[in-house]
Amino acid sequence: MEHPVNIGKHECRLRIGLGILLIGIGGLTALPEWGSLMLFGLGVMAIYTGVHHFCPLWKLFGINTCEHPQDHH
């Protein structure tokens, strides 16, 4: 079963990079525990949506940045 695609390859790369950055900032800075957990959670979500080429929030707003929906990998 194919999953829906609404994120293009460039946005996927940006999301994965941003996710890694957020996790790194959360883990390497002296933020309060809740701040580190928030950055970690946002980073994981960014990486997950980037890897799977799908963002539920984009679907909710009707946004599709995929250049060629049939070419999702």
PDB file of N, CA, C, O and CB in Angstrom:
ATOM      1  N   MET A   1       0.837  -1.185   0.000  1.00  0.00           N
ATOM      2  CA  MET A   1       0.000   0.000   0.000  1.00  0.00           C
ATOM      3  C   MET A   1       0.878   1.243   0.000  1.00  0.00           C
ATOM      4  O   MET A   1       1.775   1.382   0.831  1.00  0.00           O
ATOM      5  CB  MET A   1      -0.950   0.001   1.212  1.00  0.00           C
ATOM      6  N   GLU A   2       0.609   2.147  -0.941  1.00  0.00           N
ATOM      7  CA  GLU A   2       1.383   3.381  -1.008  1.00  0.00           C
ATOM      8  C   GLU A   2       0.824   4.415  -0.052  1.00  0.00           C
ATOM      9  O   GLU A   2      -0.388   4.545   0.115  1.00  0.00           O
ATOM     10  CB  GLU A   2       1.396   3.933  -2.430  1.00  0.00           C
ATOM     11  N   HIS A   3       1.727   5.142   0.568  1.00  0.00           N
ATOM     12  CA  HIS A   3       1.280   6.227   1.441  1.00  0.00           C
ATOM     13  C   HIS A   3       1.202   7.512   0.625  1.00  0.00           C
ATOM     14  O   HIS A   3       1.897   7.644  -0.383  1.00  0.00           O
ATOM     15  CB  HIS A   3       2.238   6.401   2.662  1.00  0.00           C
ATOM     16  N   PRO A   4       0.370   8.458   1.042  1.00  0.00           N
ATOM     17  CA  PRO A   4       0.254   9.712   0.296  1.00  0.00           C
ATOM     18  C   PRO A   4       1.555  10.509   0.343  1.00  0.00           C
ATOM     19  O   PRO A   4       2.346  10.380   1.278  1.00  0.00           O
ATOM     20  CB  PRO A   4      -0.896  10.555   0.852  1.00  0.00           C
ATOM     21  N   VAL A   5       1.755  11.319  -0.662  1.00  0.00           N
ATOM     22  CA  VAL A   5       2.962  12.135  -0.776  1.00  0.00           C
ATOM     23  C   VAL A   5       2.539  13.586  -0.960  1.00  0.00           C
ATOM     24  O   VAL A   5       1.768  13.896  -1.868  1.00  0.00           O
ATOM     25  CB  VAL A   5       3.868  11.657  -1.962  1.00  0.00           C
ATOM     26  N   ASN A   6       3.035  14.473  -0.111  1.00  0.00           N
ATOM     27  CA  ASN A   6       2.746  15.892  -0.303  1.00  0.00           C
ATOM     28  C   ASN A   6       3.951  16.783  -0.011  1.00  0.00           C
ATOM     29  O   ASN A   6       3.807  17.993   0.157  1.00  0.00           O
ATOM     30  CB  ASN A   6       1.589  16.303   0.577  1.00  0.00           C
ATOM     31  N   ILE A   7       5.138  16.183   0.048  1.00  0.00           N
ATOM     32  CA  ILE A   7       6.368  16.938   0.295  1.00  0.00           C
ATOM     33  C   ILE A   7       7.373  16.585  -0.797  1.00  0.00           C
ATOM     34  O   ILE A   7       7.653  15.409  -1.031  1.00  0.00           O
ATOM     35  CB  ILE A   7       6.952  16.631   1.720  1.00  0.00           C
ATOM     36  N   GLY A   8       7.912  17.597  -1.460  1.00  0.00           N
ATOM     37  CA  GLY A   8       8.911  17.390  -2.499  1.00  0.00           C
ATOM     38  C   GLY A   8      10.274  17.039  -1.918  1.00  0.00           C
ATOM     39  O   GLY A   8      10.507  17.164  -0.716  1.00  0.00           O
ATOM     40  N   LYS A   9      11.181  16.592  -2.810  1.00  0.00           N
ATOM     41  CA  LYS A   9      12.482  16.111  -2.337  1.00  0.00           C
ATOM     42  C   LYS A   9      13.318  17.212  -1.685  1.00  0.00           C
ATOM     43  O   LYS A   9      14.058  16.939  -0.740  1.00  0.00           O
ATOM     44  CB  LYS A   9      13.255  15.508  -3.490  1.00  0.00           C
ATOM     45  N   HIS A  10      13.213  18.451  -2.172  1.00  0.00           N
ATOM     46  CA  HIS A  10      13.997  19.532  -1.561  1.00  0.00           C
ATOM     47  C   HIS A  10      13.498  19.835  -0.149  1.00  0.00           C
ATOM     48  O   HIS A  10      14.292  20.043   0.769  1.00  0.00           O
ATOM     49  CB  HIS A  10      13.928  20.805  -2.430  1.00  0.00           C
ATOM     50  N   GLU A  11      12.179  19.858   0.011  1.00  0.00           N
ATOM     51  CA  GLU A  11      11.630  20.089   1.350  1.00  0.00           C
ATOM     52  C   GLU A  11      11.972  18.934   2.281  1.00  0.00           C
ATOM     53  O   GLU A  11      12.219  19.148   3.468  1.00  0.00           O
ATOM     54  CB  GLU A  11      10.108  20.279   1.284  1.00  0.00           C
ATOM     55  N   CYS A  12      11.990  17.715   1.756  1.00  0.00           N
ATOM     56  CA  CYS A  12      12.366  16.558   2.584  1.00  0.00           C
ATOM     57  C   CYS A  12      13.779  16.721   3.119  1.00  0.00           C
ATOM     58  O   CYS A  12      14.036  16.473   4.298  1.00  0.00           O
ATOM     59  CB  CYS A  12      12.255  15.248   1.778  1.00  0.00           C
ATOM     60  N   ARG A  13      14.685  17.133   2.261  1.00  0.00           N
ATOM     61  CA  ARG A  13      16.072  17.333   2.697  1.00  0.00           C
ATOM     62  C   ARG A  13      16.166  18.419   3.759  1.00  0.00           C
ATOM     63  O   ARG A  13      16.898  18.280   4.740  1.00  0.00           O
ATOM     64  CB  ARG A  13      16.960  17.694   1.503  1.00  0.00           C
ATOM     65  N   LEU A  14      15.419  19.504   3.556  1.00  0.00           N
ATOM     66  CA  LEU A  14      15.407  20.582   4.548  1.00  0.00           C
ATOM     67  C   LEU A  14      14.854  20.099   5.886  1.00  0.00           C
ATOM     68  O   LEU A  14      15.406  20.418   6.939  1.00  0.00           O
ATOM     69  CB  LEU A  14      14.581  21.766   4.037  1.00  0.00           C
ATOM     70  N   ARG A  15      13.772  19.335   5.848  1.00  0.00           N
ATOM     71  CA  ARG A  15      13.169  18.828   7.079  1.00  0.00           C
ATOM     72  C   ARG A  15      14.127  17.891   7.824  1.00  0.00           C
ATOM     73  O   ARG A  15      14.242  17.969   9.047  1.00  0.00           O
ATOM     74  CB  ARG A  15      11.856  18.099   6.763  1.00  0.00           C
ATOM     75  N   ILE A  16      14.802  17.023   7.105  1.00  0.00           N
ATOM     76  CA  ILE A  16      15.743  16.096   7.750  1.00  0.00           C
ATOM     77  C   ILE A  16      16.902  16.870   8.367  1.00  0.00           C
ATOM     78  O   ILE A  16      17.299  16.599   9.500  1.00  0.00           O
ATOM     79  CB  ILE A  16      16.275  15.054   6.732  1.00  0.00           C
ATOM     80  N   GLY A  17      17.444  17.832   7.624  1.00  0.00           N
ATOM     81  CA  GLY A  17      18.531  18.654   8.162  1.00  0.00           C
ATOM     82  C   GLY A  17      18.095  19.457   9.371  1.00  0.00           C
ATOM     83  O   GLY A  17      18.821  19.535  10.362  1.00  0.00           O
ATOM     84  N   LEU A  18      16.916  20.054   9.297  1.00  0.00           N
ATOM     85  CA  LEU A  18      16.388  20.816  10.428  1.00  0.00           C
ATOM     86  C   LEU A  18      16.151  19.907  11.631  1.00  0.00           C
ATOM     87  O   LEU A  18      16.426  20.291  12.768  1.00  0.00           O
ATOM     88  CB  LEU A  18      15.083  21.527  10.036  1.00  0.00           C
ATOM     89  N   GLY A  19      15.645  18.710  11.379  1.00  0.00           N
ATOM     90  CA  GLY A  19      15.409  17.764  12.470  1.00  0.00           C
ATOM     91  C   GLY A  19      16.697  17.396  13.191  1.00  0.00           C
ATOM     92  O   GLY A  19      16.737  17.347  14.420  1.00  0.00           O
ATOM     93  N   ILE A  20      17.741  17.139  12.428  1.00  0.00           N
ATOM     94  CA  ILE A  20      19.045  16.812  13.027  1.00  0.00           C
ATOM     95  C   ILE A  20      19.564  17.996  13.828  1.00  0.00           C
ATOM     96  O   ILE A  20      20.095  17.827  14.925  1.00  0.00           O
ATOM     97  CB  ILE A  20      20.071  16.414  11.938  1.00  0.00           C
ATOM     98  N   LEU A  21      19.406  19.199  13.272  1.00  0.00           N
ATOM     99  CA  LEU A  21      19.843  20.410  13.964  1.00  0.00           C
ATOM    100  C   LEU A  21      19.082  20.609  15.281  1.00  0.00           C
ATOM    101  O   LEU A  21      19.690  20.903  16.310  1.00  0.00           O
ATOM    102  CB  LEU A  21      19.654  21.633  13.058  1.00  0.00           C
ATOM    103  N   LEU A  22      17.767  20.449  15.248  1.00  0.00           N
ATOM    104  CA  LEU A  22      16.965  20.624  16.461  1.00  0.00           C
ATOM    105  C   LEU A  22      17.332  19.603  17.538  1.00  0.00           C
ATOM    106  O   LEU A  22      17.436  19.948  18.715  1.00  0.00           O
ATOM    107  CB  LEU A  22      15.478  20.510  16.129  1.00  0.00           C
ATOM    108  N   ILE A  23      17.528  18.356  17.137  1.00  0.00           N
ATOM    109  CA  ILE A  23      17.922  17.332  18.117  1.00  0.00           C
ATOM    110  C   ILE A  23      19.290  17.669  18.696  1.00  0.00           C
ATOM    111  O   ILE A  23      19.511  17.525  19.898  1.00  0.00           O
ATOM    112  CB  ILE A  23      17.945  15.919  17.466  1.00  0.00           C
ATOM    113  N   GLY A  24      20.207  18.117  17.844  1.00  0.00           N
ATOM    114  CA  GLY A  24      21.535  18.486  18.326  1.00  0.00           C
ATOM    115  C   GLY A  24      21.501  19.655  19.291  1.00  0.00           C
ATOM    116  O   GLY A  24      22.166  19.632  20.327  1.00  0.00           O
ATOM    117  N   ILE A  25      20.729  20.678  18.955  1.00  0.00           N
ATOM    118  CA  ILE A  25      20.615  21.840  19.846  1.00  0.00           C
ATOM    119  C   ILE A  25      20.006  21.422  21.182  1.00  0.00           C
ATOM    120  O   ILE A  25      20.475  21.835  22.243  1.00  0.00           O
ATOM    121  CB  ILE A  25      19.758  22.955  19.190  1.00  0.00           C
ATOM    122  N   GLY A  26      18.956  20.597  21.121  1.00  0.00           N
ATOM    123  CA  GLY A  26      18.310  20.137  22.349  1.00  0.00           C
ATOM    124  C   GLY A  26      19.231  19.309  23.227  1.00  0.00           C
ATOM    125  O   GLY A  26      19.140  19.362  24.453  1.00  0.00           O
ATOM    126  N   GLY A  27      20.116  18.547  22.603  1.00  0.00           N
ATOM    127  CA  GLY A  27      21.004  17.678  23.366  1.00  0.00           C
ATOM    128  C   GLY A  27      22.293  18.328  23.827  1.00  0.00           C
ATOM    129  O   GLY A  27      22.904  17.880  24.796  1.00  0.00           O
ATOM    130  N   LEU A  28      22.712  19.380  23.142  1.00  0.00           N
ATOM    131  CA  LEU A  28      24.028  19.953  23.439  1.00  0.00           C
ATOM    132  C   LEU A  28      23.988  21.305  24.140  1.00  0.00           C
ATOM    133  O   LEU A  28      25.037  21.878  24.437  1.00  0.00           O
ATOM    134  CB  LEU A  28      24.798  20.092  22.177  1.00  0.00           C
ATOM    135  N   THR A  29      22.806  21.816  24.406  1.00  0.00           N
ATOM    136  CA  THR A  29      22.719  23.113  25.079  1.00  0.00           C
ATOM    137  C   THR A  29      22.174  22.939  26.491  1.00  0.00           C
ATOM    138  O   THR A  29      21.628  21.895  26.846  1.00  0.00           O
ATOM    139  CB  THR A  29      21.829  24.087  24.278  1.00  0.00           C
ATOM    140  N   ALA A  30      22.338  23.988  27.277  1.00  0.00           N
ATOM    141  CA  ALA A  30      21.896  23.938  28.673  1.00  0.00           C
ATOM    142  C   ALA A  30      20.478  24.483  28.804  1.00  0.00           C
ATOM    143  O   ALA A  30      20.222  25.404  29.579  1.00  0.00           O
ATOM    144  CB  ALA A  30      22.858  24.735  29.577  1.00  0.00           C
ATOM    145  N   LEU A  31      19.575  23.907  28.044  1.00  0.00           N
ATOM    146  CA  LEU A  31      18.169  24.297  28.127  1.00  0.00           C
ATOM    147  C   LEU A  31      17.508  23.578  29.297  1.00  0.00           C
ATOM    148  O   LEU A  31      18.007  22.552  29.759  1.00  0.00           O
ATOM    149  CB  LEU A  31      17.428  23.980  26.801  1.00  0.00           C
ATOM    150  N   PRO A  32      16.392  24.110  29.775  1.00  0.00           N
ATOM    151  CA  PRO A  32      15.626  23.354  30.773  1.00  0.00           C
ATOM    152  C   PRO A  32      15.165  22.031  30.148  1.00  0.00           C
ATOM    153  O   PRO A  32      15.105  21.907  28.925  1.00  0.00           O
ATOM    154  CB  PRO A  32      14.397  24.187  31.290  1.00  0.00           C
ATOM    155  N   GLU A  33      14.846  21.065  30.977  1.00  0.00           N
ATOM    156  CA  GLU A  33      14.467  19.739  30.480  1.00  0.00           C
ATOM    157  C   GLU A  33      13.305  19.818  29.498  1.00  0.00           C
ATOM    158  O   GLU A  33      13.318  19.135  28.474  1.00  0.00           O
ATOM    159  CB  GLU A  33      14.098  18.825  31.643  1.00  0.00           C
ATOM    160  N   TRP A  34      12.291  20.649  29.795  1.00  0.00           N
ATOM    161  CA  TRP A  34      11.141  20.751  28.900  1.00  0.00           C
ATOM    162  C   TRP A  34      11.538  21.327  27.544  1.00  0.00           C
ATOM    163  O   TRP A  34      10.967  20.952  26.520  1.00  0.00           O
ATOM    164  CB  TRP A  34      10.053  21.613  29.534  1.00  0.00           C
ATOM    165  N   GLY A  35      12.508  22.231  27.530  1.00  0.00           N
ATOM    166  CA  GLY A  35      12.979  22.811  26.275  1.00  0.00           C
ATOM    167  C   GLY A  35      13.710  21.788  25.419  1.00  0.00           C
ATOM    168  O   GLY A  35      13.514  21.722  24.206  1.00  0.00           O
ATOM    169  N   SER A  36      14.554  20.992  26.065  1.00  0.00           N
ATOM    170  CA  SER A  36      15.273  19.945  25.344  1.00  0.00           C
ATOM    171  C   SER A  36      14.305  18.909  24.786  1.00  0.00           C
ATOM    172  O   SER A  36      14.452  18.464  23.648  1.00  0.00           O
ATOM    173  CB  SER A  36      16.299  19.269  26.262  1.00  0.00           C
ATOM    174  N   LEU A  37      13.316  18.527  25.588  1.00  0.00           N
ATOM    175  CA  LEU A  37      12.328  17.546  25.123  1.00  0.00           C
ATOM    176  C   LEU A  37      11.502  18.098  23.966  1.00  0.00           C
ATOM    177  O   LEU A  37      11.179  17.367  23.030  1.00  0.00           O
ATOM    178  CB  LEU A  37      11.402  17.134  26.274  1.00  0.00           C
ATOM    179  N   MET A  38      11.163  19.377  24.024  1.00  0.00           N
ATOM    180  CA  MET A  38      10.394  19.991  22.946  1.00  0.00           C
ATOM    181  C   MET A  38      11.208  19.998  21.648  1.00  0.00           C
ATOM    182  O   MET A  38      10.684  19.645  20.592  1.00  0.00           O
ATOM    183  CB  MET A  38       9.977  21.430  23.330  1.00  0.00           C
ATOM    184  N   LEU A  39      12.473  20.393  21.717  1.00  0.00           N
ATOM    185  CA  LEU A  39      13.315  20.398  20.523  1.00  0.00           C
ATOM    186  C   LEU A  39      13.523  18.990  19.993  1.00  0.00           C
ATOM    187  O   LEU A  39      13.520  18.779  18.780  1.00  0.00           O
ATOM    188  CB  LEU A  39      14.664  21.047  20.822  1.00  0.00           C
ATOM    189  N   PHE A  40      13.703  18.025  20.884  1.00  0.00           N
ATOM    190  CA  PHE A  40      13.861  16.639  20.461  1.00  0.00           C
ATOM    191  C   PHE A  40      12.599  16.172  19.730  1.00  0.00           C
ATOM    192  O   PHE A  40      12.693  15.563  18.665  1.00  0.00           O
ATOM    193  CB  PHE A  40      14.158  15.725  21.677  1.00  0.00           C
ATOM    194  N   GLY A  41      11.427  16.451  20.292  1.00  0.00           N
ATOM    195  CA  GLY A  41      10.166  16.047  19.670  1.00  0.00           C
ATOM    196  C   GLY A  41       9.962  16.690  18.306  1.00  0.00           C
ATOM    197  O   GLY A  41       9.561  16.022  17.353  1.00  0.00           O
ATOM    198  N   LEU A  42      10.239  17.986  18.213  1.00  0.00           N
ATOM    199  CA  LEU A  42      10.112  18.678  16.926  1.00  0.00           C
ATOM    200  C   LEU A  42      11.104  18.124  15.903  1.00  0.00           C
ATOM    201  O   LEU A  42      10.780  17.981  14.724  1.00  0.00           O
ATOM    202  CB  LEU A  42      10.333  20.190  17.108  1.00  0.00           C
ATOM    203  N   GLY A  43      12.308  17.816  16.364  1.00  0.00           N
ATOM    204  CA  GLY A  43      13.315  17.244  15.470  1.00  0.00           C
ATOM    205  C   GLY A  43      12.918  15.883  14.947  1.00  0.00           C
ATOM    206  O   GLY A  43      13.088  15.594  13.762  1.00  0.00           O
ATOM    207  N   VAL A  44      12.391  15.047  15.819  1.00  0.00           N
ATOM    208  CA  VAL A  44      11.945  13.711  15.398  1.00  0.00           C
ATOM    209  C   VAL A  44      10.795  13.833  14.399  1.00  0.00           C
ATOM    210  O   VAL A  44      10.766  13.118  13.397  1.00  0.00           O
ATOM    211  CB  VAL A  44      11.505  12.865  16.626  1.00  0.00           C
ATOM    212  N   MET A  45       9.848  14.737  14.667  1.00  0.00           N
ATOM    213  CA  MET A  45       8.727  14.919  13.733  1.00  0.00           C
ATOM    214  C   MET A  45       9.212  15.424  12.377  1.00  0.00           C
ATOM    215  O   MET A  45       8.715  14.980  11.342  1.00  0.00           O
ATOM    216  CB  MET A  45       7.697  15.898  14.316  1.00  0.00           C
ATOM    217  N   ALA A  46      10.165  16.337  12.368  1.00  0.00           N
ATOM    218  CA  ALA A  46      10.695  16.860  11.109  1.00  0.00           C
ATOM    219  C   ALA A  46      11.387  15.753  10.313  1.00  0.00           C
ATOM    220  O   ALA A  46      11.196  15.645   9.102  1.00  0.00           O
ATOM    221  CB  ALA A  46      11.678  18.018  11.378  1.00  0.00           C
ATOM    222  N   ILE A  47      12.177  14.944  10.982  1.00  0.00           N
ATOM    223  CA  ILE A  47      12.861  13.844  10.297  1.00  0.00           C
ATOM    224  C   ILE A  47      11.851  12.819   9.785  1.00  0.00           C
ATOM    225  O   ILE A  47      11.964  12.349   8.653  1.00  0.00           O
ATOM    226  CB  ILE A  47      13.876  13.165  11.241  1.00  0.00           C
ATOM    227  N   TYR A  48      10.872  12.473  10.606  1.00  0.00           N
ATOM    228  CA  TYR A  48       9.858  11.493  10.211  1.00  0.00           C
ATOM    229  C   TYR A  48       9.093  11.952   8.972  1.00  0.00           C
ATOM    230  O   TYR A  48       8.921  11.185   8.025  1.00  0.00           O
ATOM    231  CB  TYR A  48       8.882  11.243  11.364  1.00  0.00           C
ATOM    232  N   THR A  49       8.635  13.206   8.979  1.00  0.00           N
ATOM    233  CA  THR A  49       7.881  13.689   7.824  1.00  0.00           C
ATOM    234  C   THR A  49       8.777  13.807   6.592  1.00  0.00           C
ATOM    235  O   THR A  49       8.314  13.593   5.472  1.00  0.00           O
ATOM    236  CB  THR A  49       7.234  15.044   8.136  1.00  0.00           C
ATOM    237  N   GLY A  50      10.039  14.141   6.783  1.00  0.00           N
ATOM    238  CA  GLY A  50      10.965  14.213   5.659  1.00  0.00           C
ATOM    239  C   GLY A  50      11.256  12.853   5.044  1.00  0.00           C
ATOM    240  O   GLY A  50      11.313  12.717   3.822  1.00  0.00           O
ATOM    241  N   VAL A  51      11.437  11.865   5.879  1.00  0.00           N
ATOM    242  CA  VAL A  51      11.724  10.510   5.388  1.00  0.00           C
ATOM    243  C   VAL A  51      10.514   9.923   4.669  1.00  0.00           C
ATOM    244  O   VAL A  51      10.670   9.233   3.662  1.00  0.00           O
ATOM    245  CB  VAL A  51      12.141   9.592   6.552  1.00  0.00           C
ATOM    246  N   HIS A  52       9.321  10.186   5.171  1.00  0.00           N
ATOM    247  CA  HIS A  52       8.105   9.592   4.602  1.00  0.00           C
ATOM    248  C   HIS A  52       7.428  10.459   3.547  1.00  0.00           C
ATOM    249  O   HIS A  52       6.397  10.068   3.000  1.00  0.00           O
ATOM    250  CB  HIS A  52       7.129   9.309   5.697  1.00  0.00           C
ATOM    251  N   HIS A  53       7.992  11.630   3.254  1.00  0.00           N
ATOM    252  CA  HIS A  53       7.472  12.527   2.215  1.00  0.00           C
ATOM    253  C   HIS A  53       6.007  12.895   2.448  1.00  0.00           C
ATOM    254  O   HIS A  53       5.265  13.122   1.493  1.00  0.00           O
ATOM    255  CB  HIS A  53       7.624  11.880   0.846  1.00  0.00           C
ATOM    256  N   PHE A  54       5.598  12.954   3.690  1.00  0.00           N
ATOM    257  CA  PHE A  54       4.200  13.275   3.990  1.00  0.00           C
ATOM    258  C   PHE A  54       4.115  14.088   5.274  1.00  0.00           C
ATOM    259  O   PHE A  54       4.732  13.750   6.284  1.00  0.00           O
ATOM    260  CB  PHE A  54       3.355  11.987   4.113  1.00  0.00           C
ATOM    261  N   CYS A  55       3.334  15.172   5.215  1.00  0.00           N
ATOM    262  CA  CYS A  55       3.093  16.010   6.381  1.00  0.00           C
ATOM    263  C   CYS A  55       1.588  16.137   6.585  1.00  0.00           C
ATOM    264  O   CYS A  55       0.895  16.677   5.721  1.00  0.00           O
ATOM    265  CB  CYS A  55       3.758  17.411   6.215  1.00  0.00           C
ATOM    266  N   PRO A  56       1.068  15.649   7.713  1.00  0.00           N
ATOM    267  CA  PRO A  56      -0.373  15.757   7.962  1.00  0.00           C
ATOM    268  C   PRO A  56      -0.857  17.205   8.017  1.00  0.00           C
ATOM    269  O   PRO A  56      -1.983  17.495   7.612  1.00  0.00           O
ATOM    270  CB  PRO A  56      -0.722  15.059   9.260  1.00  0.00           C
ATOM    271  N   LEU A  57      -0.022  18.114   8.513  1.00  0.00           N
ATOM    272  CA  LEU A  57      -0.406  19.518   8.581  1.00  0.00           C
ATOM    273  C   LEU A  57      -0.555  20.107   7.174  1.00  0.00           C
ATOM    274  O   LEU A  57      -1.476  20.883   6.920  1.00  0.00           O
ATOM    275  CB  LEU A  57       0.631  20.316   9.391  1.00  0.00           C
ATOM    276  N   TRP A  58       0.354  19.739   6.260  1.00  0.00           N
ATOM    277  CA  TRP A  58       0.249  20.204   4.881  1.00  0.00           C
ATOM    278  C   TRP A  58      -1.038  19.683   4.245  1.00  0.00           C
ATOM    279  O   TRP A  58      -1.692  20.395   3.483  1.00  0.00           O
ATOM    280  CB  TRP A  58       1.477  19.754   4.061  1.00  0.00           C
ATOM    281  N   LYS A  59      -1.398  18.437   4.559  1.00  0.00           N
ATOM    282  CA  LYS A  59      -2.635  17.870   4.021  1.00  0.00           C
ATOM    283  C   LYS A  59      -3.842  18.652   4.543  1.00  0.00           C
ATOM    284  O   LYS A  59      -4.770  18.944   3.788  1.00  0.00           O
ATOM    285  CB  LYS A  59      -2.758  16.371   4.396  1.00  0.00           C
ATOM    286  N   LEU A  60      -3.827  18.982   5.814  1.00  0.00           N
ATOM    287  CA  LEU A  60      -4.925  19.731   6.423  1.00  0.00           C
ATOM    288  C   LEU A  60      -5.131  21.084   5.726  1.00  0.00           C
ATOM    289  O   LEU A  60      -6.267  21.513   5.522  1.00  0.00           O
ATOM    290  CB  LEU A  60      -4.652  19.944   7.922  1.00  0.00           C
ATOM    291  N   PHE A  61      -4.030  21.749   5.364  1.00  0.00           N
ATOM    292  CA  PHE A  61      -4.103  23.051   4.710  1.00  0.00           C
ATOM    293  C   PHE A  61      -4.139  22.969   3.186  1.00  0.00           C
ATOM    294  O   PHE A  61      -4.220  23.996   2.512  1.00  0.00           O
ATOM    295  CB  PHE A  61      -2.938  23.887   5.131  1.00  0.00           C
ATOM    296  N   GLY A  62      -4.080  21.757   2.639  1.00  0.00           N
ATOM    297  CA  GLY A  62      -4.134  21.587   1.185  1.00  0.00           C
ATOM    298  C   GLY A  62      -2.854  21.970   0.472  1.00  0.00           C
ATOM    299  O   GLY A  62      -2.889  22.331  -0.705  1.00  0.00           O
ATOM    300  N   ILE A  63      -1.723  21.898   1.160  1.00  0.00           N
ATOM    301  CA  ILE A  63      -0.436  22.267   0.574  1.00  0.00           C
ATOM    302  C   ILE A  63       0.239  21.011   0.026  1.00  0.00           C
ATOM    303  O   ILE A  63       0.240  19.964   0.674  1.00  0.00           O
ATOM    304  CB  ILE A  63       0.477  22.976   1.624  1.00  0.00           C
ATOM    305  N   ASN A  64       0.815  21.125  -1.175  1.00  0.00           N
ATOM    306  CA  ASN A  64       1.556  20.020  -1.770  1.00  0.00           C
ATOM    307  C   ASN A  64       2.777  20.602  -2.462  1.00  0.00           C
ATOM    308  O   ASN A  64       2.644  21.319  -3.453  1.00  0.00           O
ATOM    309  CB  ASN A  64       0.670  19.202  -2.771  1.00  0.00           C
ATOM    310  N   THR A  65       3.974  20.300  -1.948  1.00  0.00           N
ATOM    311  CA  THR A  65       5.212  20.826  -2.522  1.00  0.00           C
ATOM    312  C   THR A  65       5.934  19.786  -3.377  1.00  0.00           C
ATOM    313  O   THR A  65       7.063  20.009  -3.813  1.00  0.00           O
ATOM    314  CB  THR A  65       6.134  21.312  -1.415  1.00  0.00           C
ATOM    315  N   CYS A  66       5.282  18.661  -3.611  1.00  0.00           N
ATOM    316  CA  CYS A  66       5.892  17.590  -4.397  1.00  0.00           C
ATOM    317  C   CYS A  66       5.896  17.989  -5.873  1.00  0.00           C
ATOM    318  O   CYS A  66       4.855  18.337  -6.430  1.00  0.00           O
ATOM    319  CB  CYS A  66       5.132  16.244  -4.189  1.00  0.00           C
ATOM    320  N   GLU A  67       7.058  17.936  -6.495  1.00  0.00           N
ATOM    321  CA  GLU A  67       7.191  18.307  -7.895  1.00  0.00           C
ATOM    322  C   GLU A  67       6.453  17.322  -8.800  1.00  0.00           C
ATOM    323  O   GLU A  67       5.732  17.724  -9.713  1.00  0.00           O
ATOM    324  CB  GLU A  67       8.665  18.378  -8.285  1.00  0.00           C
ATOM    325  N   HIS A  68       6.641  16.034  -8.537  1.00  0.00           N
ATOM    326  CA  HIS A  68       6.015  14.971  -9.308  1.00  0.00           C
ATOM    327  C   HIS A  68       5.445  13.963  -8.322  1.00  0.00           C
ATOM    328  O   HIS A  68       6.182  13.107  -7.834  1.00  0.00           O
ATOM    329  CB  HIS A  68       7.032  14.295 -10.293  1.00  0.00           C
ATOM    330  N   PRO A  69       4.153  14.039  -8.014  1.00  0.00           N
ATOM    331  CA  PRO A  69       3.578  13.169  -6.976  1.00  0.00           C
ATOM    332  C   PRO A  69       3.849  11.676  -7.177  1.00  0.00           C
ATOM    333  O   PRO A  69       3.933  10.939  -6.194  1.00  0.00           O
ATOM    334  CB  PRO A  69       2.099  13.385  -6.915  1.00  0.00           C
ATOM    335  N   GLN A  70       3.988  11.214  -8.410  1.00  0.00           N
ATOM    336  CA  GLN A  70       4.231   9.796  -8.619  1.00  0.00           C
ATOM    337  C   GLN A  70       5.683   9.416  -8.316  1.00  0.00           C
ATOM    338  O   GLN A  70       5.971   8.243  -8.079  1.00  0.00           O
ATOM    339  CB  GLN A  70       3.881   9.414 -10.047  1.00  0.00           C
ATOM    340  N   ASP A  71       6.601  10.389  -8.321  1.00  0.00           N
ATOM    341  CA  ASP A  71       8.015  10.134  -8.024  1.00  0.00           C
ATOM    342  C   ASP A  71       8.320  10.563  -6.607  1.00  0.00           C
ATOM    343  O   ASP A  71       8.911  11.624  -6.404  1.00  0.00           O
ATOM    344  CB  ASP A  71       8.938  10.872  -9.021  1.00  0.00           C
ATOM    345  N   HIS A  72       7.938   9.775  -5.625  1.00  0.00           N
ATOM    346  CA  HIS A  72       8.094  10.206  -4.247  1.00  0.00           C
ATOM    347  C   HIS A  72       9.339   9.672  -3.578  1.00  0.00           C
ATOM    348  O   HIS A  72       9.502   9.895  -2.378  1.00  0.00           O
ATOM    349  CB  HIS A  72       6.912   9.801  -3.464  1.00  0.00           C
ATOM    350  N   HIS A  73      10.221   8.989  -4.262  1.00  0.00           N
ATOM    351  CA  HIS A  73      11.467   8.550  -3.622  1.00  0.00           C
ATOM    352  C   HIS A  73      12.616   8.684  -4.548  1.00  0.00           C
ATOM    353  O   HIS A  73      13.746   8.362  -4.180  1.00  0.00           O
ATOM    354  CB  HIS A  73      11.368   7.128  -3.149  1.00  0.00           C
TER     355      HIS A  73
END
